[in-house]
């Protein structure tokens, strides 16, 4: 099982573009009809480059996956 501290440490080592791609991946999982441009714009508009937001999205991808069924 992945610990919260493992996710926190992993995110702390991520580059800016790895953070962008993590955000966009989670966005596109939740919005399958969205484009990559929409996902990137949402990232830029949200200011979600802080570690807590990226940790949340990465944890969501790992533990829960998409809520779209």
N, CA, C and O atoms as a GROMACS GRO file, in nm:
protein
  276
    1UNK      N    1   0.084  -0.118   0.000
    1UNK     CA    2   0.000   0.000   0.000
    1UNK      C    3   0.089   0.125   0.000
    1UNK      O    4   0.192   0.129   0.067
    2UNK      N    5   0.048   0.224  -0.074
    2UNK     CA    6   0.123   0.348  -0.083
    2UNK      C    7   0.086   0.438   0.034
    2UNK      O    8  -0.032   0.459   0.063
    3UNK      N    9   0.187   0.489   0.100
    3UNK     CA   10   0.166   0.578   0.214
    3UNK      C   11   0.153   0.722   0.166
    3UNK      O   12   0.205   0.758   0.060
    4UNK      N   13   0.084   0.804   0.244
    4UNK     CA   14   0.072   0.946   0.212
    4UNK      C   15   0.208   1.012   0.203
    4UNK      O   16   0.230   1.099   0.118
    5UNK      N   17   0.300   0.972   0.289
    5UNK     CA   18   0.434   1.031   0.287
    5UNK      C   19   0.508   0.996   0.158
    5UNK      O   20   0.589   1.076   0.110
    6UNK      N   21   0.481   0.879   0.101
    6UNK     CA   22   0.542   0.841  -0.026
    6UNK      C   23   0.495   0.933  -0.139
    6UNK      O   24   0.574   0.976  -0.222
    7UNK      N   25   0.366   0.961  -0.140
    7UNK     CA   26   0.311   1.050  -0.242
    7UNK      C   27   0.368   1.190  -0.223
    7UNK      O   28   0.407   1.254  -0.321
    8UNK      N   29   0.373   1.237  -0.100
    8UNK     CA   30   0.427   1.370  -0.071
    8UNK      C   31   0.573   1.381  -0.119
    8UNK      O   32   0.610   1.481  -0.180
    9UNK      N   33   0.654   1.280  -0.090
    9UNK     CA   34   0.794   1.281  -0.132
    9UNK      C   35   0.807   1.275  -0.284
    9UNK      O   36   0.892   1.342  -0.342
   10UNK      N   37   0.723   1.194  -0.348
   10UNK     CA   38   0.726   1.182  -0.492
   10UNK      C   39   0.692   1.316  -0.558
   10UNK      O   40   0.763   1.359  -0.650
   11UNK      N   41   0.586   1.381  -0.512
   11UNK     CA   42   0.545   1.510  -0.569
   11UNK      C   43   0.651   1.616  -0.547
   11UNK      O   44   0.673   1.701  -0.633
   12UNK      N   45   0.717   1.613  -0.433
   12UNK     CA   46   0.821   1.711  -0.404
   12UNK      C   47   0.935   1.705  -0.505
   12UNK      O   48   1.004   1.804  -0.527
   13UNK      N   49   0.955   1.589  -0.566
   13UNK     CA   50   1.064   1.571  -0.663
   13UNK      C   51   1.020   1.592  -0.807
   13UNK      O   52   1.103   1.586  -0.898
   14UNK      N   53   0.892   1.617  -0.830
   14UNK     CA   54   0.840   1.632  -0.966
   14UNK      C   55   0.883   1.765  -1.027
   14UNK      O   56   0.895   1.866  -0.957
   15UNK      N   57   0.905   1.763  -1.158
   15UNK     CA   58   0.932   1.887  -1.231
   15UNK      C   59   0.800   1.959  -1.257
   15UNK      O   60   0.692   1.903  -1.235
   16UNK      N   61   0.809   2.081  -1.305
   16UNK     CA   62   0.690   2.158  -1.340
   16UNK      C   63   0.605   2.082  -1.441
   16UNK      O   64   0.483   2.071  -1.424
   17UNK      N   65   0.667   2.029  -1.546
   17UNK     CA   66   0.592   1.961  -1.652
   17UNK      C   67   0.532   1.829  -1.605
   17UNK      O   68   0.427   1.788  -1.654
   18UNK      N   69   0.597   1.763  -1.513
   18UNK     CA   70   0.538   1.642  -1.455
   18UNK      C   71   0.413   1.678  -1.376
   18UNK      O   72   0.315   1.603  -1.377
   19UNK      N   73   0.417   1.791  -1.307
   19UNK     CA   74   0.299   1.838  -1.234
   19UNK      C   75   0.186   1.874  -1.329
   19UNK      O   76   0.070   1.840  -1.304
   20UNK      N   77   0.221   1.942  -1.439
   20UNK     CA   78   0.120   1.978  -1.539
   20UNK      C   79   0.055   1.851  -1.594
   20UNK      O   80  -0.067   1.843  -1.603
   21UNK      N   81   0.136   1.753  -1.630
   21UNK     CA   82   0.082   1.629  -1.688
   21UNK      C   83  -0.001   1.550  -1.589
   21UNK      O   84  -0.099   1.486  -1.628
   22UNK      N   85   0.036   1.552  -1.462
   22UNK     CA   86  -0.045   1.484  -1.360
   22UNK      C   87  -0.181   1.551  -1.348
   22UNK      O   88  -0.284   1.484  -1.345
   23UNK      N   89  -0.180   1.684  -1.342
   23UNK     CA   90  -0.306   1.759  -1.334
   23UNK      C   91  -0.393   1.729  -1.455
   23UNK      O   92  -0.512   1.699  -1.443
   24UNK      N   93  -0.332   1.737  -1.574
   24UNK     CA   94  -0.407   1.717  -1.697
   24UNK      C   95  -0.460   1.574  -1.708
   24UNK      O   96  -0.571   1.552  -1.757
   25UNK      N   97  -0.383   1.477  -1.664
   25UNK     CA   98  -0.427   1.338  -1.669
   25UNK      C   99  -0.552   1.317  -1.585
   25UNK      O  100  -0.648   1.254  -1.629
   26UNK      N  101  -0.550   1.371  -1.464
   26UNK     CA  102  -0.667   1.357  -1.377
   26UNK      C  103  -0.786   1.432  -1.436
   26UNK      O  104  -0.899   1.384  -1.431
   27UNK      N  105  -0.761   1.550  -1.491
   27UNK     CA  106  -0.868   1.629  -1.552
   27UNK      C  107  -0.933   1.552  -1.667
   27UNK      O  108  -1.055   1.547  -1.679
   28UNK      N  109  -0.849   1.493  -1.752
   28UNK     CA  110  -0.902   1.420  -1.868
   28UNK      C  111  -0.971   1.289  -1.828
   28UNK      O  112  -1.062   1.245  -1.898
   29UNK      N  113  -0.930   1.228  -1.718
   29UNK     CA  114  -1.002   1.111  -1.668
   29UNK      C  115  -1.144   1.148  -1.625
   29UNK      O  116  -1.238   1.073  -1.649
   30UNK      N  117  -1.156   1.264  -1.562
   30UNK     CA  118  -1.287   1.309  -1.514
   30UNK      C  119  -1.372   1.372  -1.624
   30UNK      O  120  -1.494   1.376  -1.614
   31UNK      N  121  -1.307   1.420  -1.729
   31UNK     CA  122  -1.376   1.488  -1.840
   31UNK      C  123  -1.330   1.425  -1.972
   31UNK      O  124  -1.253   1.488  -2.045
   32UNK      N  125  -1.375   1.305  -2.003
   32UNK     CA  126  -1.322   1.233  -2.119
   32UNK      C  127  -1.347   1.300  -2.253
   32UNK      O  128  -1.279   1.268  -2.350
   33UNK      N  129  -1.442   1.389  -2.262
   33UNK     CA  130  -1.469   1.458  -2.388
   33UNK      C  131  -1.389   1.587  -2.403
   33UNK      O  132  -1.396   1.653  -2.506
   34UNK      N  133  -1.314   1.623  -2.300
   34UNK     CA  134  -1.234   1.746  -2.304
   34UNK      C  135  -1.108   1.726  -2.388
   34UNK      O  136  -1.062   1.613  -2.409
   35UNK      N  137  -1.055   1.836  -2.436
   35UNK     CA  138  -0.931   1.831  -2.514
   35UNK      C  139  -0.812   1.858  -2.421
   35UNK      O  140  -0.829   1.904  -2.308
   36UNK      N  141  -0.693   1.827  -2.471
   36UNK     CA  142  -0.572   1.857  -2.394
   36UNK      C  143  -0.559   2.008  -2.371
   36UNK      O  144  -0.511   2.051  -2.266
   37UNK      N  145  -0.602   2.086  -2.468
   37UNK     CA  146  -0.596   2.232  -2.455
   37UNK      C  147  -0.685   2.279  -2.340
   37UNK      O  148  -0.648   2.368  -2.264
   38UNK      N  149  -0.804   2.219  -2.330
   38UNK     CA  150  -0.895   2.254  -2.220
   38UNK      C  151  -0.834   2.216  -2.086
   38UNK      O  152  -0.845   2.290  -1.989
   39UNK      N  153  -0.770   2.099  -2.081
   39UNK     CA  154  -0.708   2.054  -1.956
   39UNK      C  155  -0.595   2.148  -1.916
   39UNK      O  156  -0.581   2.182  -1.798
   40UNK      N  157  -0.513   2.189  -2.013
   40UNK     CA  158  -0.402   2.280  -1.983
   40UNK      C  159  -0.455   2.416  -1.939
   40UNK      O  160  -0.402   2.476  -1.845
   41UNK      N  161  -0.558   2.466  -2.007
   41UNK     CA  162  -0.617   2.595  -1.969
   41UNK      C  163  -0.672   2.588  -1.827
   41UNK      O  164  -0.656   2.682  -1.750
   42UNK      N  165  -0.738   2.476  -1.793
   42UNK     CA  166  -0.790   2.461  -1.658
   42UNK      C  167  -0.676   2.463  -1.556
   42UNK      O  168  -0.689   2.523  -1.449
   43UNK      N  169  -0.566   2.397  -1.589
   43UNK     CA  170  -0.449   2.399  -1.501
   43UNK      C  171  -0.400   2.542  -1.481
   43UNK      O  172  -0.376   2.584  -1.368
   44UNK      N  173  -0.386   2.617  -1.589
   44UNK     CA  174  -0.336   2.754  -1.580
   44UNK      C  175  -0.432   2.844  -1.502
   44UNK      O  176  -0.390   2.927  -1.423
   45UNK      N  177  -0.562   2.826  -1.525
   45UNK     CA  178  -0.663   2.907  -1.457
   45UNK      C  179  -0.674   2.875  -1.309
   45UNK      O  180  -0.707   2.962  -1.228
   46UNK      N  181  -0.647   2.749  -1.273
   46UNK     CA  182  -0.668   2.707  -1.135
   46UNK      C  183  -0.553   2.745  -1.043
   46UNK      O  184  -0.570   2.753  -0.921
   47UNK      N  185  -0.436   2.768  -1.101
   47UNK     CA  186  -0.319   2.795  -1.017
   47UNK      C  187  -0.285   2.674  -0.932
   47UNK      O  188  -0.236   2.688  -0.820
   48UNK      N  189  -0.312   2.554  -0.984
   48UNK     CA  190  -0.300   2.432  -0.907
   48UNK      C  191  -0.159   2.374  -0.907
   48UNK      O  192  -0.143   2.252  -0.896
   49UNK      N  193  -0.058   2.458  -0.919
   49UNK     CA  194   0.078   2.407  -0.919
   49UNK      C  195   0.130   2.383  -0.778
   49UNK      O  196   0.244   2.338  -0.760
   50UNK      N  197   0.048   2.412  -0.677
   50UNK     CA  198   0.096   2.388  -0.540
   50UNK      C  199   0.096   2.238  -0.512
   50UNK      O  200   0.017   2.163  -0.569
   51UNK      N  201   0.183   2.196  -0.426
   51UNK     CA  202   0.204   2.053  -0.399
   51UNK      C  203   0.078   1.984  -0.349
   51UNK      O  204   0.052   1.870  -0.387
   52UNK      N  205  -0.001   2.051  -0.265
   52UNK     CA  206  -0.121   1.986  -0.211
   52UNK      C  207  -0.219   1.948  -0.322
   52UNK      O  208  -0.277   1.839  -0.319
   53UNK      N  209  -0.237   2.037  -0.420
   53UNK     CA  210  -0.330   2.009  -0.529
   53UNK      C  211  -0.280   1.894  -0.616
   53UNK      O  212  -0.358   1.810  -0.658
   54UNK      N  213  -0.151   1.891  -0.642
   54UNK     CA  214  -0.094   1.784  -0.723
   54UNK      C  215  -0.097   1.652  -0.647
   54UNK      O  216  -0.125   1.547  -0.706
   55UNK      N  217  -0.068   1.655  -0.518
   55UNK     CA  218  -0.076   1.534  -0.435
   55UNK      C  219  -0.217   1.477  -0.439
   55UNK      O  220  -0.235   1.356  -0.453
   56UNK      N  221  -0.316   1.563  -0.428
   56UNK     CA  222  -0.456   1.520  -0.430
   56UNK      C  223  -0.488   1.450  -0.562
   56UNK      O  224  -0.547   1.343  -0.564
   57UNK      N  225  -0.447   1.511  -0.674
   57UNK     CA  226  -0.477   1.454  -0.804
   57UNK      C  227  -0.402   1.323  -0.828
   57UNK      O  228  -0.459   1.228  -0.881
   58UNK      N  229  -0.276   1.317  -0.787
   58UNK     CA  230  -0.200   1.195  -0.803
   58UNK      C  231  -0.259   1.083  -0.717
   58UNK      O  232  -0.271   0.969  -0.762
   59UNK      N  233  -0.294   1.116  -0.596
   59UNK     CA  234  -0.355   1.017  -0.506
   59UNK      C  235  -0.488   0.968  -0.562
   59UNK      O  236  -0.521   0.850  -0.552
   60UNK      N  237  -0.563   1.059  -0.620
   60UNK     CA  238  -0.691   1.022  -0.679
   60UNK      C  239  -0.670   0.925  -0.796
   60UNK      O  240  -0.744   0.827  -0.809
   61UNK      N  241  -0.570   0.951  -0.880
   61UNK     CA  242  -0.540   0.862  -0.991
   61UNK      C  243  -0.499   0.724  -0.940
   61UNK      O  244  -0.547   0.623  -0.990
   62UNK      N  245  -0.412   0.721  -0.841
   62UNK     CA  246  -0.358   0.595  -0.790
   62UNK      C  247  -0.464   0.516  -0.713
   62UNK      O  248  -0.481   0.396  -0.736
   63UNK      N  249  -0.534   0.582  -0.624
   63UNK     CA  250  -0.623   0.509  -0.532
   63UNK      C  251  -0.764   0.489  -0.584
   63UNK      O  252  -0.826   0.387  -0.558
   64UNK      N  253  -0.814   0.587  -0.657
   64UNK     CA  254  -0.955   0.582  -0.692
   64UNK      C  255  -0.981   0.567  -0.841
   64UNK      O  256  -1.078   0.501  -0.879
   65UNK      N  257  -0.899   0.626  -0.924
   65UNK     CA  258  -0.925   0.626  -1.067
   65UNK      C  259  -1.036   0.722  -1.101
   65UNK      O  260  -1.074   0.807  -1.020
   66UNK      N  261  -1.088   0.710  -1.219
   66UNK     CA  262  -1.191   0.800  -1.269
   66UNK      C  263  -1.325   0.773  -1.201
   66UNK      O  264  -1.359   0.659  -1.171
   67UNK      N  265  -1.401   0.879  -1.178
   67UNK     CA  266  -1.536   0.862  -1.126
   67UNK      C  267  -1.636   0.850  -1.241
   67UNK      O  268  -1.754   0.823  -1.220
   68UNK      N  269  -1.586   0.870  -1.365
   68UNK     CA  270  -1.672   0.855  -1.483
   68UNK      C  271  -1.680   0.707  -1.516
   68UNK      O  272  -1.578   0.642  -1.534
   69UNK      N  273  -1.798   0.655  -1.524
   69UNK     CA  274  -1.817   0.512  -1.552
   69UNK      C  275  -1.904   0.493  -1.673
   69UNK      O  276  -1.931   0.380  -1.713
   0.00000   0.00000   0.00000
